[in-house]
Amino acid sequence: MKYIVRITETLVRDLTIEATSADEAIEHVISHYDNCDIVLDYSDHRDTIIDIAK
């Protein structure tokens, strides 16, 4: 029998941003993330789940 086994990793990074509003802070991070100025890596690893895909 064959099984499809799924590996899901969660990467998390908290950033402190100086901004005039929450929306501005999010826009700032999205812009930097889209420009690859923020890249999550192994040091941001939070969780791994290994299970059978449905």
PEHU-V315736 format. One record per backbone hydrogen bond with DSSP energy under -1.0 kcal/mol. NH is the residue of the N-H (numbers start at 1). CO is the residue of the C=O. E is the energy in kcal/mol with one decimal. If there is no record, write none. Layout:
# PEHU-V315736
((NH;CO;E) (NH;CO;E))
This chain:
# PEHU-V315736
((6;51;-3.2) (8;49;-2.9) (10;47;-2.7) (12;44;-3.0) (25;21;-2.0) (26;22;-2.4) (27;23;-2.6) (28;24;-2.3) (29;25;-2.1) (30;26;-2.9) (31;27;-2.4) (32;28;-2.2) (33;29;-2.9) (34;30;-2.9) (35;31;-1.6) (36;33;-1.6) (37;32;-2.7) (38;32;-1.0) (44;41;-2.3) (45;42;-1.6) (46;10;-3.2) (47;10;-1.3) (49;8;-2.6) (51;6;-2.2) (53;4;-2.8))
